[in-house]
Amino acid sequence: MIPLIFIIIGSIVTVTAAFFDYRQKLNDKQEELDNEIKRNLEYQNLLSKSNDIIQKSNKIIESQQTVIDSSNKIIDLQNQLSERNDKIQDLQSSTLNEITGGKSIPKLFILPTPINIFIKVANDTDVPIRNISIQVTRIIDDYFTTDSAGVSNSNNTDAWKDWIFDVRDLSAQSERIVFQHENEKKYNDVSYIYKVSWLTGFYEGSFSIKSAQNSMRLSDSHINHFTKGLDLKKTVYVGGVNPDIYINGIKP
């Protein structure tokens, strides 16, 4: 009888222990499941936030691309505007050159002799030269005398003579004969002063012709004054020779 009781009590203890062990394992499983559910919820939450961040990033990228596209369009428009401005400036410069002649300088060709003088003006540039005027003064040195003070003077009204030629505009790549004059007689000593002016500048020069019997000598050929900045090399030809160029009347 006593062993049976012990067996029953032992069985009850075993069953009770097994029950509590099962409950503990069940609780552990439930806790593990709850933790897994919690982790899954956290993961889903993180995934949702990540997707939201990705969507926002995509929107930002799209906005940036829109900005880039707009910037490229603006750059293209700026380039087009710059090209148009360059064309406008070129057109304005070309128009201004057409109006003023730009840096063009009228060339002067003078063929002098003791008896006559031949003058031609030319434009070898691609734009017209505006408002050309040429003044020529002939001085017959034969009619002048020098007093004791070394001053030359003359009472002869034929001692000097002036001509003014209003050439006006000279078209591009053209030339014009300005003056052909024959003196009344042959002189031994004749000087000429010439001044060429146009819309944007001027130059002034002089030369002398001395003759004896059948020979002639050209002397004192130089440009005395001119607009500052002009390049007068190969601009004037007197008897086929370029004059010396003086700076403010002084030979450099």
VENWO-V349639 format. One record per pair of residues at least 12 apart in sequence whose C-alpha atoms are under 8 Angstrom apart, sorted by sequence separation. I is the first residue (numbers start at 1). J is the second residue. D is the distance in Angstrom with one decimal. If there is no record, write none. Layout:
i=I j=J d=D
i=I j=J d=D
This chain:
i=108 j=120 d=5.9
i=109 j=121 d=6.2
i=193 j=205 d=5.9
i=194 j=206 d=6.0
i=207 j=219 d=6.1
i=208 j=220 d=5.9
i=108 j=121 d=4.7
i=109 j=122 d=8.0
i=143 j=156 d=6.6
i=165 j=178 d=7.0
i=193 j=206 d=4.3
i=207 j=220 d=5.0
i=208 j=221 d=6.8
i=232 j=245 d=7.8
i=107 j=121 d=5.6
i=108 j=122 d=6.5
i=192 j=206 d=5.5
i=193 j=207 d=6.8
i=206 j=220 d=7.3
i=207 j=221 d=4.1
i=106 j=121 d=6.5
i=107 j=122 d=5.1
i=144 j=159 d=7.3
i=191 j=206 d=7.3
i=192 j=207 d=5.5
i=206 j=221 d=5.7
i=207 j=222 d=6.6
i=106 j=122 d=5.8
i=107 j=123 d=6.3
i=143 j=159 d=5.6
i=191 j=207 d=5.8
i=192 j=208 d=6.3
i=205 j=221 d=7.5
i=206 j=222 d=5.8
i=106 j=123 d=5.4
i=107 j=124 d=8.0
i=142 j=159 d=7.9
i=191 j=208 d=4.1
i=205 j=222 d=5.6
i=206 j=223 d=6.5
i=221 j=238 d=7.5
i=105 j=123 d=7.4
i=140 j=158 d=7.7
i=141 j=159 d=7.1
i=190 j=208 d=5.7
i=191 j=209 d=6.2
i=205 j=223 d=3.9
i=206 j=224 d=7.4
i=104 j=123 d=7.9
i=140 j=159 d=5.0
i=189 j=208 d=7.2
i=190 j=209 d=5.2
i=204 j=223 d=5.7
i=205 j=224 d=5.1
i=139 j=159 d=5.7
i=140 j=160 d=6.1
i=189 j=209 d=5.8
i=190 j=210 d=6.6
i=203 j=223 d=7.1
i=204 j=224 d=5.7
i=205 j=225 d=7.0
i=223 j=243 d=6.3
i=104 j=125 d=6.5
i=139 j=160 d=4.3
i=188 j=209 d=7.7
i=189 j=210 d=4.6
i=203 j=224 d=7.7
i=204 j=225 d=5.2
i=218 j=239 d=7.7
i=222 j=243 d=4.4
i=223 j=244 d=6.2
i=224 j=245 d=6.7
i=225 j=246 d=6.9
i=138 j=160 d=5.3
i=139 j=161 d=6.7
i=188 j=210 d=5.5
i=189 j=211 d=6.5
i=203 j=225 d=5.7
i=204 j=226 d=6.1
i=221 j=243 d=5.1
i=222 j=244 d=4.3
i=223 j=245 d=4.8
i=224 j=246 d=5.1
i=225 j=247 d=6.7
i=226 j=248 d=7.6
i=104 j=127 d=7.5
i=106 j=129 d=7.1
i=137 j=160 d=6.8
i=138 j=161 d=5.2
i=188 j=211 d=4.8
i=203 j=226 d=4.0
i=221 j=244 d=6.5
i=222 j=245 d=5.6
i=223 j=246 d=5.8
i=224 j=247 d=6.9
i=225 j=248 d=5.4
i=105 j=129 d=7.4
i=137 j=161 d=5.6
i=138 j=162 d=6.4
i=187 j=211 d=7.5
i=188 j=212 d=6.4
i=202 j=226 d=5.5
i=203 j=227 d=6.5
i=222 j=246 d=6.8
i=224 j=248 d=6.5
i=225 j=249 d=5.8
i=102 j=127 d=7.7
i=104 j=129 d=6.6
i=137 j=162 d=4.4
i=201 j=226 d=7.5
i=202 j=227 d=5.6
i=224 j=249 d=4.6
i=101 j=127 d=5.7
i=136 j=162 d=5.7
i=137 j=163 d=6.4
i=201 j=227 d=5.5
i=223 j=249 d=7.9
i=224 j=250 d=7.4
i=101 j=128 d=5.4
i=135 j=162 d=7.2
i=136 j=163 d=5.1
i=100 j=128 d=7.9
i=101 j=129 d=4.6
i=135 j=163 d=5.7
i=136 j=164 d=6.4
i=98 j=127 d=5.6
i=99 j=128 d=7.8
i=100 j=129 d=6.9
i=101 j=130 d=6.2
i=135 j=164 d=4.4
i=97 j=127 d=6.6
i=98 j=128 d=6.2
i=100 j=130 d=6.3
i=134 j=164 d=5.8
i=135 j=165 d=6.3
i=99 j=130 d=7.6
i=133 j=164 d=7.2
i=134 j=165 d=5.1
i=133 j=165 d=5.7
i=134 j=166 d=6.6
i=133 j=166 d=4.7
i=134 j=167 d=7.3
i=132 j=166 d=6.5
i=133 j=167 d=5.5
i=131 j=166 d=7.9
i=132 j=167 d=5.2
i=133 j=168 d=6.5
i=131 j=167 d=7.1
i=132 j=168 d=4.7
i=131 j=168 d=4.2
i=132 j=169 d=6.1
i=130 j=168 d=6.2
i=131 j=169 d=5.3
i=132 j=170 d=7.5
i=130 j=169 d=4.4
i=129 j=169 d=5.7
i=130 j=170 d=6.5
i=128 j=169 d=6.7
i=129 j=170 d=5.3
i=128 j=170 d=5.6
i=129 j=171 d=6.5
i=128 j=171 d=4.3
i=129 j=172 d=7.5
i=127 j=171 d=6.8
i=128 j=172 d=4.8
i=127 j=172 d=4.9
i=142 j=187 d=7.0
i=126 j=172 d=4.9
i=142 j=188 d=6.7
i=123 j=170 d=6.7
i=125 j=172 d=5.6
i=126 j=173 d=6.4
i=140 j=187 d=7.4
i=142 j=189 d=5.8
i=122 j=170 d=7.7
i=123 j=171 d=7.0
i=124 j=172 d=6.4
i=125 j=173 d=5.8
i=141 j=189 d=5.3
i=142 j=190 d=7.4
i=123 j=172 d=5.9
i=124 j=173 d=4.5
i=140 j=189 d=6.4
i=141 j=190 d=5.5
i=123 j=173 d=5.4
i=124 j=174 d=6.6
i=140 j=190 d=4.6
i=141 j=191 d=6.9
i=122 j=173 d=7.6
i=123 j=174 d=5.4
i=139 j=190 d=5.8
i=140 j=191 d=6.4
i=122 j=174 d=5.9
i=123 j=175 d=6.0
i=138 j=190 d=7.1
i=139 j=191 d=5.0
i=122 j=175 d=4.0
i=138 j=191 d=5.9
i=139 j=192 d=6.0
i=121 j=175 d=5.7
i=122 j=176 d=6.3
i=138 j=192 d=4.7
i=120 j=175 d=7.1
i=121 j=176 d=5.5
i=137 j=192 d=5.5
i=138 j=193 d=6.6
i=120 j=176 d=5.7
i=121 j=177 d=6.4
i=136 j=192 d=6.9
i=137 j=193 d=5.0
i=120 j=177 d=4.3
i=121 j=178 d=6.7
i=136 j=193 d=5.7
i=137 j=194 d=6.4
i=119 j=177 d=6.2
i=120 j=178 d=5.3
i=136 j=194 d=4.5
i=119 j=178 d=5.6
i=120 j=179 d=7.0
i=135 j=194 d=5.6
i=136 j=195 d=6.6
i=118 j=178 d=7.9
i=119 j=179 d=5.0
i=134 j=194 d=7.1
i=135 j=195 d=5.1
i=118 j=179 d=5.7
i=119 j=180 d=6.5
i=134 j=195 d=5.7
i=135 j=196 d=6.6
i=117 j=179 d=7.6
i=118 j=180 d=4.6
i=134 j=196 d=4.6
i=117 j=180 d=5.8
i=118 j=181 d=6.7
i=133 j=196 d=5.9
i=134 j=197 d=6.5
i=116 j=180 d=7.3
i=117 j=181 d=5.4
i=132 j=196 d=7.1
i=133 j=197 d=5.3
i=116 j=181 d=5.3
i=117 j=182 d=6.6
i=132 j=197 d=5.7
i=133 j=198 d=6.3
i=116 j=182 d=4.0
i=131 j=197 d=7.8
i=132 j=198 d=4.3
i=115 j=182 d=5.7
i=116 j=183 d=5.6
i=131 j=198 d=5.0
i=132 j=199 d=7.1
i=115 j=183 d=5.2
i=130 j=198 d=6.0
i=131 j=199 d=5.4
i=114 j=183 d=7.9
i=115 j=184 d=7.7
i=129 j=198 d=7.3
i=130 j=199 d=5.5
i=115 j=185 d=6.5
i=129 j=199 d=7.6
i=115 j=186 d=5.1
i=114 j=186 d=5.8
i=115 j=187 d=7.1
i=114 j=187 d=5.8
i=114 j=188 d=6.9
i=114 j=189 d=7.6
i=114 j=190 d=6.9
i=114 j=209 d=6.5
i=113 j=209 d=7.0
i=114 j=210 d=7.4
i=103 j=200 d=7.8
i=112 j=209 d=7.7
i=114 j=211 d=6.7
i=101 j=199 d=7.8
i=102 j=200 d=7.7
i=100 j=199 d=6.5
i=101 j=200 d=7.7
i=100 j=200 d=7.0
i=114 j=216 d=7.4
i=113 j=216 d=7.4
i=110 j=236 d=7.9
i=112 j=238 d=7.4
i=108 j=235 d=6.5
i=109 j=236 d=6.1
i=110 j=237 d=6.1
i=111 j=238 d=6.1
i=112 j=239 d=6.4
i=107 j=235 d=4.8
i=108 j=236 d=4.8
i=109 j=237 d=4.9
i=110 j=238 d=4.7
i=111 j=239 d=4.9
i=106 j=235 d=7.4
i=107 j=236 d=5.7
i=108 j=237 d=6.2
i=109 j=238 d=6.2
i=110 j=239 d=6.1
i=111 j=240 d=7.4
i=105 j=235 d=7.6
i=109 j=239 d=7.9
i=110 j=240 d=7.7
i=109 j=240 d=7.6
